[in-house]
């Protein structure tokens, strides 16, 4: 049986206040840490796989809970300080043929 997955697509935009020579995407490191720690903070939701650069976005993968709960977590992620505007979620499953397949949900989800 396919496992529900929510992909969180965040536009790959450099942070505005980064000093010369520093990593332009500090929000990626923050979100990676947040997503990796989900199983400690939520009841069942967890990181499915490593995040990846895909089609102008950085994509984070979460699973292990209901669609409603995963979209609520995705909304919290999109609202975190420093995260570029324009994030969206794709509701899919672990048997999808690739990224970005499924139902698109604008974040924050309502």
Secondary structure, DSSP 8 states (H G I E B T S, - for coil): ---EEEEEEEE----TT--TTS-TTHHHHHHHHHHHTHHHHSSS-EEEEEEEEETTEEEEEEESS-HHHHHHHHHHHHTSTT--S--EEEEEETT-SSTT-SEEEESS--
